[in-house]
Amino acid sequence: MIKLSRTQYEEVGDGTTSVIVLAGEMLHVGEAFIDKKYHPTVIIC
């Protein structure tokens, strides 16, 4: 997540908080699929 924030800041100059919030939400949603035994490559698609 640190790399995501740095890249966002370098490219746009702002929005690092938004990147962290979005990444956290994606991880939260993905966790439900992991609990249901979905393979990670299925979740990514």
Phi and psi in radians as a Rosetta constraint file:
Dihedral C 1 N 2 CA 2 C 2 CIRCULARHARMONIC -1.111 0.35
Dihedral N 2 CA 2 C 2 N 3 CIRCULARHARMONIC -0.739 0.35
Dihedral C 2 N 3 CA 3 C 3 CIRCULARHARMONIC -1.110 0.35
Dihedral N 3 CA 3 C 3 N 4 CIRCULARHARMONIC -0.691 0.35
Dihedral C 3 N 4 CA 4 C 4 CIRCULARHARMONIC -1.049 0.35
Dihedral N 4 CA 4 C 4 N 5 CIRCULARHARMONIC -0.787 0.35
Dihedral C 4 N 5 CA 5 C 5 CIRCULARHARMONIC -1.125 0.35
Dihedral N 5 CA 5 C 5 N 6 CIRCULARHARMONIC -0.748 0.35
Dihedral C 5 N 6 CA 6 C 6 CIRCULARHARMONIC -1.105 0.35
Dihedral N 6 CA 6 C 6 N 7 CIRCULARHARMONIC -0.767 0.35
Dihedral C 6 N 7 CA 7 C 7 CIRCULARHARMONIC -1.094 0.35
Dihedral N 7 CA 7 C 7 N 8 CIRCULARHARMONIC -0.765 0.35
Dihedral C 7 N 8 CA 8 C 8 CIRCULARHARMONIC -1.040 0.35
Dihedral N 8 CA 8 C 8 N 9 CIRCULARHARMONIC -0.779 0.35
Dihedral C 8 N 9 CA 9 C 9 CIRCULARHARMONIC -1.150 0.35
Dihedral N 9 CA 9 C 9 N 10 CIRCULARHARMONIC -0.728 0.35
Dihedral C 9 N 10 CA 10 C 10 CIRCULARHARMONIC -1.171 0.35
Dihedral N 10 CA 10 C 10 N 11 CIRCULARHARMONIC -0.661 0.35
Dihedral C 10 N 11 CA 11 C 11 CIRCULARHARMONIC -1.400 0.35
Dihedral N 11 CA 11 C 11 N 12 CIRCULARHARMONIC -0.707 0.35
Dihedral C 11 N 12 CA 12 C 12 CIRCULARHARMONIC -1.993 0.35
Dihedral N 12 CA 12 C 12 N 13 CIRCULARHARMONIC -0.556 0.35
Dihedral C 12 N 13 CA 13 C 13 CIRCULARHARMONIC 1.636 0.35
Dihedral N 13 CA 13 C 13 N 14 CIRCULARHARMONIC 0.000 0.35
Dihedral C 13 N 14 CA 14 C 14 CIRCULARHARMONIC -2.849 0.35
Dihedral N 14 CA 14 C 14 N 15 CIRCULARHARMONIC 3.042 0.35
Dihedral C 14 N 15 CA 15 C 15 CIRCULARHARMONIC 1.619 0.35
Dihedral N 15 CA 15 C 15 N 16 CIRCULARHARMONIC 0.221 0.35
Dihedral C 15 N 16 CA 16 C 16 CIRCULARHARMONIC -1.133 0.35
Dihedral N 16 CA 16 C 16 N 17 CIRCULARHARMONIC -0.616 0.35
Dihedral C 16 N 17 CA 17 C 17 CIRCULARHARMONIC -1.131 0.35
Dihedral N 17 CA 17 C 17 N 18 CIRCULARHARMONIC -0.719 0.35
Dihedral C 17 N 18 CA 18 C 18 CIRCULARHARMONIC -1.073 0.35
Dihedral N 18 CA 18 C 18 N 19 CIRCULARHARMONIC -0.678 0.35
Dihedral C 18 N 19 CA 19 C 19 CIRCULARHARMONIC -1.092 0.35
Dihedral N 19 CA 19 C 19 N 20 CIRCULARHARMONIC -0.772 0.35
Dihedral C 19 N 20 CA 20 C 20 CIRCULARHARMONIC -1.150 0.35
Dihedral N 20 CA 20 C 20 N 21 CIRCULARHARMONIC -0.752 0.35
Dihedral C 20 N 21 CA 21 C 21 CIRCULARHARMONIC -1.112 0.35
Dihedral N 21 CA 21 C 21 N 22 CIRCULARHARMONIC -0.786 0.35
Dihedral C 21 N 22 CA 22 C 22 CIRCULARHARMONIC -1.113 0.35
Dihedral N 22 CA 22 C 22 N 23 CIRCULARHARMONIC -0.803 0.35
Dihedral C 22 N 23 CA 23 C 23 CIRCULARHARMONIC -1.095 0.35
Dihedral N 23 CA 23 C 23 N 24 CIRCULARHARMONIC -0.714 0.35
Dihedral C 23 N 24 CA 24 C 24 CIRCULARHARMONIC -1.094 0.35
Dihedral N 24 CA 24 C 24 N 25 CIRCULARHARMONIC -0.710 0.35
Dihedral C 24 N 25 CA 25 C 25 CIRCULARHARMONIC -1.176 0.35
Dihedral N 25 CA 25 C 25 N 26 CIRCULARHARMONIC -0.673 0.35
Dihedral C 25 N 26 CA 26 C 26 CIRCULARHARMONIC -1.109 0.35
Dihedral N 26 CA 26 C 26 N 27 CIRCULARHARMONIC -0.714 0.35
Dihedral C 26 N 27 CA 27 C 27 CIRCULARHARMONIC -1.133 0.35
Dihedral N 27 CA 27 C 27 N 28 CIRCULARHARMONIC -0.697 0.35
Dihedral C 27 N 28 CA 28 C 28 CIRCULARHARMONIC -1.100 0.35
Dihedral N 28 CA 28 C 28 N 29 CIRCULARHARMONIC -0.820 0.35
Dihedral C 28 N 29 CA 29 C 29 CIRCULARHARMONIC -1.157 0.35
Dihedral N 29 CA 29 C 29 N 30 CIRCULARHARMONIC -0.721 0.35
Dihedral C 29 N 30 CA 30 C 30 CIRCULARHARMONIC -1.111 0.35
Dihedral N 30 CA 30 C 30 N 31 CIRCULARHARMONIC -0.511 0.35
Dihedral C 30 N 31 CA 31 C 31 CIRCULARHARMONIC -1.044 0.35
Dihedral N 31 CA 31 C 31 N 32 CIRCULARHARMONIC -0.642 0.35
Dihedral C 31 N 32 CA 32 C 32 CIRCULARHARMONIC -1.101 0.35
Dihedral N 32 CA 32 C 32 N 33 CIRCULARHARMONIC -0.643 0.35
Dihedral C 32 N 33 CA 33 C 33 CIRCULARHARMONIC -1.226 0.35
Dihedral N 33 CA 33 C 33 N 34 CIRCULARHARMONIC -0.668 0.35
Dihedral C 33 N 34 CA 34 C 34 CIRCULARHARMONIC -1.098 0.35
Dihedral N 34 CA 34 C 34 N 35 CIRCULARHARMONIC -0.719 0.35
Dihedral C 34 N 35 CA 35 C 35 CIRCULARHARMONIC -1.081 0.35
Dihedral N 35 CA 35 C 35 N 36 CIRCULARHARMONIC -0.516 0.35
Dihedral C 35 N 36 CA 36 C 36 CIRCULARHARMONIC -1.526 0.35
Dihedral N 36 CA 36 C 36 N 37 CIRCULARHARMONIC 0.146 0.35
Dihedral C 36 N 37 CA 37 C 37 CIRCULARHARMONIC 1.222 0.35
Dihedral N 37 CA 37 C 37 N 38 CIRCULARHARMONIC 0.443 0.35
Dihedral C 37 N 38 CA 38 C 38 CIRCULARHARMONIC -1.251 0.35
Dihedral N 38 CA 38 C 38 N 39 CIRCULARHARMONIC 2.491 0.35
Dihedral C 38 N 39 CA 39 C 39 CIRCULARHARMONIC -1.290 0.35
Dihedral N 39 CA 39 C 39 N 40 CIRCULARHARMONIC 2.463 0.35
Dihedral C 39 N 40 CA 40 C 40 CIRCULARHARMONIC -0.946 0.35
Dihedral N 40 CA 40 C 40 N 41 CIRCULARHARMONIC -0.583 0.35
Dihedral C 40 N 41 CA 41 C 41 CIRCULARHARMONIC -1.204 0.35
Dihedral N 41 CA 41 C 41 N 42 CIRCULARHARMONIC -0.468 0.35
Dihedral C 41 N 42 CA 42 C 42 CIRCULARHARMONIC -1.252 0.35
Dihedral N 42 CA 42 C 42 N 43 CIRCULARHARMONIC -0.688 0.35
Dihedral C 42 N 43 CA 43 C 43 CIRCULARHARMONIC -1.129 0.35
Dihedral N 43 CA 43 C 43 N 44 CIRCULARHARMONIC -0.695 0.35
Dihedral C 43 N 44 CA 44 C 44 CIRCULARHARMONIC -1.138 0.35
Dihedral N 44 CA 44 C 44 N 45 CIRCULARHARMONIC -0.660 0.35
